[in-house]
Protein backbone atom coordinates (compact mmCIF):
# COMPACT_ATOMS: atom_id res chain seq x y z
CA UNK A 1 0.00 0.00 0.00
CA UNK A 2 1.32 3.41 -0.92
CA UNK A 3 2.09 5.89 1.82
CA UNK A 4 1.82 9.62 1.55
CA UNK A 5 4.18 11.90 3.40
CA UNK A 6 7.69 13.27 3.12
CA UNK A 7 10.93 13.44 4.98
CA UNK A 8 11.98 15.44 8.00
CA UNK A 9 13.85 17.80 5.65
CA UNK A 10 10.66 19.77 5.03
CA UNK A 11 9.25 19.64 8.58
CA UNK A 12 9.83 21.71 11.72
CA UNK A 13 8.54 21.08 15.24
CA UNK A 14 7.56 24.02 17.43
CA UNK A 15 5.86 24.48 20.79
CA UNK A 16 2.23 25.54 20.48
CA UNK A 17 2.62 28.79 22.51
CA UNK A 18 5.50 29.96 20.28
CA UNK A 19 3.62 29.19 17.03
CA UNK A 20 0.42 30.83 18.29
CA UNK A 21 2.41 33.90 19.37
CA UNK A 22 4.18 34.20 16.00
CA UNK A 23 1.13 33.58 13.81
CA UNK A 24 -1.23 35.82 15.80
CA UNK A 25 1.00 38.63 17.06
CA UNK A 26 3.32 39.11 14.06
CA UNK A 27 1.71 37.50 10.99
CA UNK A 28 3.46 39.94 8.65
CA UNK A 29 6.81 38.27 9.32
CA UNK A 30 5.39 34.86 8.43
CA UNK A 31 3.83 36.27 5.27
CA UNK A 32 7.15 37.79 4.23
CA UNK A 33 8.94 34.45 4.77
CA UNK A 34 6.33 32.64 2.67
CA UNK A 35 6.64 35.24 -0.09
CA UNK A 36 10.45 35.38 -0.14
CA UNK A 37 10.95 31.61 -0.10
CA UNK A 38 7.83 30.68 -2.13
CA UNK A 39 6.60 28.12 0.39
CA UNK A 40 3.40 27.26 2.20
CA UNK A 41 3.51 26.39 5.91
CA UNK A 42 0.83 24.04 7.21
CA UNK A 43 0.29 22.14 10.46
CA UNK A 44 0.92 18.48 9.56
CA UNK A 45 0.53 16.97 13.05
CA UNK A 46 0.37 17.82 16.73
CA UNK A 47 0.70 16.51 20.25
CA UNK A 48 -0.58 18.09 23.45
CA UNK A 49 2.17 20.73 23.41
CA UNK A 50 3.83 20.86 19.96
CA UNK A 51 2.94 21.33 16.31
CA UNK A 52 4.65 19.63 13.38
CA UNK A 53 4.89 22.17 10.55
CA UNK A 54 5.33 21.12 6.93
CA UNK A 55 6.91 23.37 4.32
CA UNK A 56 5.93 22.86 0.68
CA UNK A 57 7.02 24.67 -2.50
CA UNK A 58 4.46 27.17 -3.70
CA UNK A 59 4.21 29.04 -6.95
CA UNK A 60 5.09 28.19 -10.54
CA UNK A 61 7.89 25.66 -11.18
CA UNK A 62 10.80 25.36 -11.17
CA UNK A 63 11.32 25.74 -7.42
CA UNK A 64 14.50 27.60 -6.38
CA UNK A 65 17.50 25.32 -5.75
CA UNK A 66 17.78 24.40 -2.06
CA UNK A 67 14.56 26.38 -1.60
CA UNK A 68 13.07 24.17 1.12
CA UNK A 69 16.38 23.98 3.01
CA UNK A 70 16.72 27.78 3.06
CA UNK A 71 13.04 28.24 3.97
CA UNK A 72 13.32 25.73 6.82
CA UNK A 73 16.44 27.47 8.12
CA UNK A 74 14.73 30.87 7.95
CA UNK A 75 11.63 29.54 9.70
CA UNK A 76 13.68 28.03 12.53
CA UNK A 77 15.41 31.39 13.01
CA UNK A 78 12.06 33.18 13.05
CA UNK A 79 10.69 30.72 15.61
CA UNK A 80 13.74 31.25 17.83
CA UNK A 81 13.18 35.03 17.73
CA UNK A 82 9.48 34.54 18.52
CA UNK A 83 10.35 32.34 21.50
CA UNK A 84 12.62 35.04 22.92
CA UNK A 85 9.95 37.72 22.40
CA UNK A 86 7.27 35.53 23.98
CA UNK A 87 9.41 34.95 27.09
CA UNK A 88 10.13 38.66 27.32
CA UNK A 89 6.42 39.49 26.99
CA UNK A 90 5.58 36.93 29.68
CA UNK A 91 8.16 38.44 32.04
CA UNK A 92 6.77 41.91 31.41
CA UNK A 93 3.23 40.64 32.02
CA UNK A 94 4.28 39.03 35.30
CA UNK A 95 5.99 42.25 36.40
CA UNK A 96 2.91 44.31 35.56
CA UNK A 97 0.77 41.84 37.48
CA UNK A 98 3.03 42.10 40.52
CA UNK A 99 2.90 45.90 40.44
CA UNK A 100 -0.88 45.90 40.09
CA UNK A 101 -1.60 43.30 42.77
CA UNK A 102 1.24 43.90 45.23
CA UNK A 103 0.34 47.41 46.31
CA UNK A 104 1.51 46.78 49.88
CA UNK A 105 5.11 46.50 48.73
CA UNK A 106 5.32 42.75 49.39
CA UNK A 107 6.65 40.59 46.59
CA UNK A 108 4.17 37.68 46.13
CA UNK A 109 6.99 35.14 45.69
CA UNK A 110 8.45 36.14 49.07
CA UNK A 111 5.18 35.71 50.94
CA UNK A 112 5.47 32.71 53.25
CA UNK A 113 2.53 30.31 53.75
CA UNK A 114 0.75 30.37 57.05
CA UNK A 115 -1.82 32.47 58.93
CA UNK A 116 -1.84 36.17 58.12
CA UNK A 117 -0.12 38.47 60.64
CA UNK A 118 -2.30 40.28 63.14
CA UNK A 119 -2.86 43.88 62.20
CA UNK A 120 -4.45 46.69 64.16
CA UNK A 121 -7.83 47.69 62.77
CA UNK A 122 -7.76 51.19 61.32
CA UNK A 123 -9.54 53.88 63.32
CA UNK A 124 -12.28 55.26 61.08
CA UNK A 125 -13.93 58.63 61.52
CA UNK A 126 -17.56 58.64 62.58
CA UNK A 127 -19.95 57.59 59.80
CA UNK A 128 -17.16 56.14 57.65
CA UNK A 129 -18.03 52.49 58.32
CA UNK A 130 -20.72 52.48 55.64
CA UNK A 131 -18.36 53.47 52.83
CA UNK A 132 -18.20 51.03 49.89
CA UNK A 133 -14.99 49.02 49.44
CA UNK A 134 -12.35 50.49 47.13
CA UNK A 135 -12.52 49.42 43.47
CA UNK A 136 -10.29 46.49 42.43
CA UNK A 137 -6.98 47.37 40.80
CA UNK A 138 -6.97 47.82 37.04
CA UNK A 139 -5.61 44.91 34.97
CA UNK A 140 -2.01 45.33 33.83
CA UNK A 141 -1.77 47.16 30.48
CA UNK A 142 -0.53 45.43 27.36
CA UNK A 143 3.29 45.55 27.25
CA UNK A 144 4.40 48.56 25.18
CA UNK A 145 6.18 46.43 22.57
CA UNK A 146 3.08 44.32 21.86
CA UNK A 147 0.85 47.40 21.82
CA UNK A 148 3.14 49.17 19.35
CA UNK A 149 3.37 46.10 17.12
CA UNK A 150 -0.41 45.64 17.11
CA UNK A 151 -0.93 49.28 16.13
CA UNK A 152 1.81 49.03 13.52
CA UNK A 153 0.33 45.88 11.98
CA UNK A 154 -3.05 47.53 11.56
CA UNK A 155 -1.50 50.28 9.43
CA UNK A 156 1.29 48.28 7.71
CA UNK A 157 0.84 46.56 4.37
CA UNK A 158 2.14 42.96 4.67
CA UNK A 159 3.34 43.09 1.03
CA UNK A 160 5.37 46.30 0.80
CA UNK A 161 5.78 46.68 4.60
CA UNK A 162 4.99 50.39 4.25
CA UNK A 163 1.99 52.32 5.49
CA UNK A 164 -1.20 51.14 3.77
CA UNK A 165 -2.24 53.41 0.91
CA UNK A 166 -5.86 53.24 -0.35
CA UNK A 167 -6.60 50.23 1.84
CA UNK A 168 -8.32 47.26 0.23
CA UNK A 169 -9.72 44.48 2.45
CA UNK A 170 -10.27 41.02 0.98
CA UNK A 171 -13.85 39.87 1.33
CA UNK A 172 -13.43 36.33 2.73
CA UNK A 173 -10.44 36.56 5.08
CA UNK A 174 -10.63 40.32 5.91
CA UNK A 175 -6.87 40.93 5.48
CA UNK A 176 -6.01 44.46 4.33
CA UNK A 177 -3.34 45.71 1.89
CA UNK A 178 -2.45 48.67 -0.28
CA UNK A 179 -4.82 48.60 -3.24
CA UNK A 180 -1.92 48.60 -5.72
CA UNK A 181 -0.01 45.88 -3.86
CA UNK A 182 -2.89 43.41 -3.62
CA UNK A 183 -3.99 44.08 -7.20
CA UNK A 184 -0.53 43.12 -8.50
CA UNK A 185 -0.32 40.13 -6.12
CA UNK A 186 -3.67 38.73 -7.27
CA UNK A 187 -2.55 38.99 -10.89
CA UNK A 188 0.30 36.60 -10.07
CA UNK A 189 -1.72 34.28 -7.82
CA UNK A 190 -5.38 34.61 -6.90
CA UNK A 191 -4.81 34.02 -3.19
CA UNK A 192 -4.38 36.13 -0.07
CA UNK A 193 -0.63 36.60 0.53
CA UNK A 194 -1.27 36.42 4.29
CA UNK A 195 -3.36 33.26 4.74
CA UNK A 196 -3.33 31.68 1.27
CA UNK A 197 -7.11 31.72 0.86
CA UNK A 198 -7.97 31.60 -2.83
CA UNK A 199 -10.08 34.10 -4.70
CA UNK A 200 -10.84 32.17 -7.86
CA UNK A 201 -10.41 28.57 -9.00
CA UNK A 202 -7.00 26.94 -9.04
CA UNK A 203 -6.35 24.23 -11.65
CA UNK A 204 -3.41 21.88 -11.18
CA UNK A 205 -1.37 19.67 -13.52
CA UNK A 206 -2.57 16.25 -12.36
CA UNK A 207 -2.68 13.81 -15.31
CA UNK A 208 -6.09 14.00 -16.93
CA UNK A 209 -6.51 10.27 -17.54
CA UNK A 210 -7.03 9.31 -13.87
CA UNK A 211 -10.16 8.07 -12.09
CA UNK A 212 -11.40 8.49 -8.52
CA UNK A 213 -13.44 5.50 -7.36
CA UNK A 214 -15.37 5.58 -4.07
CA UNK A 215 -16.94 2.70 -2.15
CA UNK A 216 -18.14 2.18 1.44
CA UNK A 217 -17.39 -0.73 3.75
CA UNK A 218 -19.58 -0.97 6.86
CA UNK A 219 -17.46 -3.82 8.29
CA UNK A 220 -14.14 -1.95 8.12
CA UNK A 221 -13.76 0.11 11.31
CA UNK A 222 -11.16 2.84 11.81
CA UNK A 223 -9.69 3.51 15.27
CA UNK A 224 -11.61 6.34 17.02
CA UNK A 225 -14.47 5.92 14.50
CA UNK A 226 -15.63 2.42 15.46
CA UNK A 227 -19.33 3.31 15.33
CA UNK A 228 -19.03 4.26 11.66
CA UNK A 229 -18.09 2.34 8.57
CA UNK A 230 -15.25 3.36 6.25
CA UNK A 231 -15.09 5.25 2.96
CA UNK A 232 -12.56 3.64 0.62
CA UNK A 233 -11.12 5.85 -2.13
CA UNK A 234 -9.17 4.43 -5.06
CA UNK A 235 -7.19 6.69 -7.39
CA UNK A 236 -6.27 4.90 -10.61
CA UNK A 237 -3.90 6.32 -13.24
CA UNK A 238 -2.73 4.46 -16.36
CA UNK A 239 0.73 5.17 -17.81
CA UNK A 240 1.08 8.28 -19.91
CA UNK A 241 3.32 10.99 -21.37
CA UNK A 242 4.06 14.26 -19.62
CA UNK A 243 2.49 17.36 -21.12
CA UNK A 244 3.66 20.94 -21.46
CA UNK A 245 2.65 21.73 -17.87
CA UNK A 246 4.84 18.96 -16.43
CA UNK A 247 8.55 19.00 -15.48
CA UNK A 248 9.73 16.94 -18.50
CA UNK A 249 7.33 17.23 -21.44
CA UNK A 250 7.36 14.19 -23.70
CA UNK A 251 8.84 11.88 -21.03
CA UNK A 252 6.71 8.88 -20.04
CA UNK A 253 5.47 8.26 -16.51
CA UNK A 254 4.28 4.91 -15.08
CA UNK A 255 0.72 4.24 -13.97
CA UNK A 256 -0.21 3.95 -10.31
CA UNK A 257 -3.07 3.06 -7.99
CA UNK A 258 -3.46 4.70 -4.58
CA UNK A 259 -5.94 3.76 -1.84
CA UNK A 260 -7.07 6.08 0.96
CA UNK A 261 -9.53 5.82 3.87
CA UNK A 262 -12.00 8.17 5.54
CA UNK A 263 -14.50 7.50 8.34
CA UNK A 264 -18.06 7.29 7.05
CA UNK A 265 -19.22 10.00 9.45
CA UNK A 266 -20.62 13.47 8.63
CA UNK A 267 -17.17 15.10 8.81
CA UNK A 268 -15.61 12.31 6.76
CA UNK A 269 -18.25 12.69 4.04
CA UNK A 270 -17.63 16.44 4.01
CA UNK A 271 -13.91 15.78 3.41
CA UNK A 272 -14.86 13.27 0.67
CA UNK A 273 -16.79 16.00 -1.15
CA UNK A 274 -13.77 18.30 -0.91
CA UNK A 275 -11.47 15.50 -2.15
CA UNK A 276 -13.74 15.13 -5.19
CA UNK A 277 -13.51 18.88 -5.89
CA UNK A 278 -9.72 18.77 -5.59
CA UNK A 279 -9.50 15.78 -7.92
CA UNK A 280 -11.77 17.42 -10.51
CA UNK A 281 -9.54 20.52 -10.39
CA UNK A 282 -6.47 18.29 -10.92
CA UNK A 283 -4.95 19.22 -7.55
CA UNK A 284 -4.65 15.86 -5.75
CA UNK A 285 -1.61 14.60 -7.65
CA UNK A 286 1.23 16.00 -9.71
CA UNK A 287 4.23 14.60 -11.59
CA UNK A 288 7.65 14.90 -10.01
CA UNK A 289 10.17 13.04 -7.85
CA UNK A 290 8.86 10.63 -5.22
CA UNK A 291 9.66 11.78 -1.67
CA UNK A 292 9.81 8.15 -0.49
CA UNK A 293 11.77 6.42 -3.29
CA UNK A 294 13.59 9.34 -4.95
CA UNK A 295 12.38 8.12 -8.34
CA UNK A 296 11.79 10.94 -10.90
CA UNK A 297 8.96 11.31 -13.42
CA UNK A 298 6.29 9.59 -11.33
CA UNK A 299 2.83 10.54 -10.08
CA UNK A 300 3.11 11.93 -6.54
CA UNK A 301 0.79 13.36 -3.93
CA UNK A 302 0.38 17.13 -4.16
CA UNK A 303 0.30 18.25 -0.49
CA UNK A 304 -3.25 17.09 0.24
CA UNK A 305 -2.59 14.39 2.81
CA UNK A 306 -4.57 11.16 2.61
CA UNK A 307 -4.75 8.35 5.14
CA UNK A 308 -3.33 5.41 3.19
CA UNK A 309 -3.45 3.03 6.17
CA UNK A 310 -6.32 2.12 8.46
CA UNK A 311 -4.15 1.84 11.58
CA UNK A 312 -0.76 2.90 12.90
CA UNK A 313 -1.51 6.53 13.72
CA UNK A 314 0.06 9.56 12.02
CA UNK A 315 3.51 7.93 11.88
CA UNK A 316 2.18 5.25 9.50
CA UNK A 317 -0.31 7.55 7.72
CA UNK A 318 -3.24 5.91 9.48
CA UNK A 319 -5.70 6.27 12.34
CA UNK A 320 -6.18 7.25 15.15
CA UNK A 321 -5.35 10.87 14.40
CA UNK A 322 -7.85 13.15 16.20
CA UNK A 323 -7.09 16.33 14.25
CA UNK A 324 -6.63 14.85 10.76
CA UNK A 325 -10.05 15.78 9.34
CA UNK A 326 -9.54 19.37 10.50
CA UNK A 327 -5.96 19.60 9.20
CA UNK A 328 -6.75 18.21 5.77
CA UNK A 329 -9.54 20.76 5.37
CA UNK A 330 -6.95 23.48 6.07
CA UNK A 331 -4.72 21.98 3.36
CA UNK A 332 -7.66 21.96 0.95
CA UNK A 333 -8.56 25.53 1.87
CA UNK A 334 -4.99 26.58 1.05
CA UNK A 335 -5.68 25.39 -2.49
CA UNK A 336 -9.04 27.14 -2.69
CA UNK A 337 -11.13 24.02 -2.04
CA UNK A 338 -13.92 24.85 0.42
CA UNK A 339 -17.55 23.88 0.93
CA UNK A 340 -18.83 27.43 0.42
N, C-alpha and C positions, 0 to 999 in steps of 0.2 A: 504494500500500500504506500502510495506517495505521501510525503510529509512536507507541509509548507513550513516556511520559517527561513532563518538566515543564520549568520554567524555572529559572534559577539563583537565583531569589528564594526557593526553598525548599530550597537546598542550601548546605552549608558544607564546605570542605576543611580537613583537620587532619592534622598529622603523626601517624604511627602511635604513636610513643612517648607523645605527649601524650594521645591518645585512650585507649590502654591504661592509662595512669596514672590518668586520670580515672574510667574505667569500673570499674577493679578496686580502686583504693585508696579512692575516695570515691563509691561508687554512690548513696549517699543524696542527694547534691546533684543528680545526674542525675534521680533519681526525683522529687524535688521540682519540678524544672523541667518534667518531663513532666506532672506533676499540675497545676501552676499554669497552664500554658499549653495544656493539653489537646492535646498533640501526641505522636506516636510519632517515634522517631529510629532510623533504620536505615542500615546501610552500603549505599550504592547503587553504589559502584565503588571501585577501589583501584589504586594503582601500587606500585612497590617500597617507597616510603617515605611515602605519604599515603593517607588514606581520603577518600572523598566521602560525606558524610552527607546523608540526605534527611529533611526534616521533613514530616510529614503530619498534618492535623487528626485528632483522635481524640475519640470521645465522641459523644453525640447532637447532631444539628444543632439550631439553626444554630450555626456556628462563630463565635467572638468576632470583631468587626471588627478588621482588622489583626492577627489572631492569629498568623499565620505570621511576619509581619515582627517582631513583638515577641518571639516565641519564638526566631527566628534571632538577633536582637540579644542576647538573654539567653544563648543558647548560646555565641556568640562571646566574650562577656565571661567566661563560665565556663571556656572553653578557654584564654583568656589567663591567668586565675588559675592554672589547672592547669599551664600551661607554666612560670610563675614558680616554683611549688612544686616541680615536677619538677627544674628547674635547681638549686634550693636543696638538694633532697634529694641530687642527684648530687654537689654540692660537699661536702656533709657526709660522704657516703660516701667520697669521695676523701680527705678529711681524716682520717677514721677509718682508712682503709687506710694512709695515710702514717704515722700514729702507731703502727699495729700492726706495720708492716713495717720502719720506719726506726728501730729501737731504738738504732742507733749515733749518732743525732743528725744524720745526713746526710740532706738533702732529696733524694729520688730525682731530681728534675728538675735538680738542680745537679751530679749525678754525671757526670763527663766520660767519654766512651768511651776505651778503651785498656786496657792490662794493669793488673791490680790492684797497688797499692803493696805493697812488701815489708814484712812485719810480723815482729817477733820472736816466735818460738813461745813460748807461755806455759810457765813452769816448773811442772810438776805434782808434787804430793807423791808419794812412793812408793806404788805400787799403784793410783794414780788413773787410769792409762791405760785400764783396762778399763771405765770408767764409760760407761753408755749416753749418747747425745747428748741434749741438752735437748729437751723437747717443742716442736713448732712453735707459733708465736703463735696465740692465739685469733682467729677471724674478727671483723671489726669489728661491733659491735652495731648493731641497727636504729636509725636516727636517732630521737631521742625524739619528734619530732612525728609521724612515721609510726606509731611504736609506740602513742602515745596515741590517734591516730585509729583504729587497728585495734581497740584495746580498746573505744573509745567506740562504734564501729559495731556491735560484737557485742552491746552492751547498749542500743542506741538504736533505737527504732521508726522506720522510714523514713517513716511516715505522720504521726504526731504529733510526731516528733523529740524525744520524751521517753523516759525509761527504760521499757523494755518491761515491761508488767504482764500476768501470766498469758500467757506466751509461747505463740503458736501458730505452728507451722512448716508451710508448705504442702508437700504430699506430693511433687509432681513437681520443683519447682525448689529446695526446701529453704530458701526465704527466710522469715525469722521476723518477726512483728509482735505488737503487743498483740492479745489475743483480740478485744476490743471494736472496735478499729480495723479489723482485717481483715474482721471480720464485716460491718460497715457498708460497707466498700469493695466486698466481693463482692456485696452487694445492689444496688449501682449498676452494677457491671460485673464479670462473673465472670472476672477475670484478675488475675494478680499485679501489684500496682502497681510492683514493682521491674523485672521483666523482661518483663511483658506476656503471660506464658504463660497460656492460657485454662484454666479449670476449668469446663467445660460446653461447650455447642455454641452458637456465634454464628451468627445468621441475618441476612443482609444485605437490601438493598432492590433488588437487581438485578431488572429486569423479568422476569416469569415466563414470557413467551412466547418465550424464546430457546432456541437449540439449540447443542450443542457436538458438532461432527463431527470425527472423527479418522481419518486415513489414514496410510499409510507409503509412502515413496518410497526404494527402495534405490539409485536412480541419483543422487539429490540428496545431495551431500556437503557438510557444514559444515566450515569451517576448524577445525583441531585435532581433528576427529572424522572424518577421512577414511576410516577403516576401518569406519565404521558408516553405515547409511542415515539417513534423516531422518523424524521424526514431524511431520506437518503437521496443525495444529489450525485448524479454522474455527469461529468464533463467529458465528451468524446471528441477528439480531433484526429482526422486522418492525416497522413503525410501531405506536405505541400511545398510550395516554393515561396520564398520571401518576396514581398512586394516593395514598392518604392518607399513605403513608410517604415520599413524594417531596417535593422542594422546592416544587413548584407543582401541587398536586392539580387534576386536570381539564384541565391544559394538555397538548397533544399533543407527542410527541417523534418524530423521524424514525427510520426503521430504519437498521441498519448491519450491515456484515460485516467482521470482523477476522480476520486470518490470523497464526498464530504458528508457530514452529519449535523443535523440540527434537531433540537427537541420539538416535538409536535405540540407545542403549547402556543398561546396567543403571541408571545414575544418571538418565538421561533418562526412562526408563520409570517410575522411582520418582516423579519430578517430575510426569509425566503423571497418575499416580494421584492425587497431591495436587491437581493442577489440577481433576480431575474432582470431587473432594470439595468444593473451593472453589466450583465452578460450581453443584453441587447445593445448596449452602448459600447460594446467591445472593450470593456475596462477590466474584466476579471483576469485575463491573461495577457502576456506579451511575448515577444521573442527576444531571447538574449542568452546570457550565460547562467547556467544553473548554480544557485548558491550552495547546493549540497554536493554536487558532483564536479563542478567546475567545467562541465561540458558546454561548449558554445553552440549557438544556432539551434536552440531547443525552446519549446514552449514552457514558460515559467509563470508562476503566480505574479500578480501585479499589485502587491501591497494591500490586498483585501484578504485578510487571514481567514482561512477555513479550518474547521476541525476535521482532520483527515483520519483521526482515530476515535474510537468510542470511549476508551479509557486511557489512563496514564497521566491525566492532568495536563497543564500547560507545557510541561517539559517534553511530553510526547505528542503534543498537538491534539490532545483529547480532553475529555471531561473527567472530574469536575473542574469547572473554572467559573466561579460565581459572576465575574464581571465581563465574560466574553461577549455576550449578546449586546451589552452596552458599548464595549470598546469597538466591536466591528461596525456598529452603526456610526460611530465617530469616524472610522476609516472611510466608510461609504459617503458620509457627509463631506469629507475632505475632497471627494471626487464629484461632488454635486449630486449625489444620489440620496434623496430624502423621500419621505412619504407625503410631503405637502405639494 
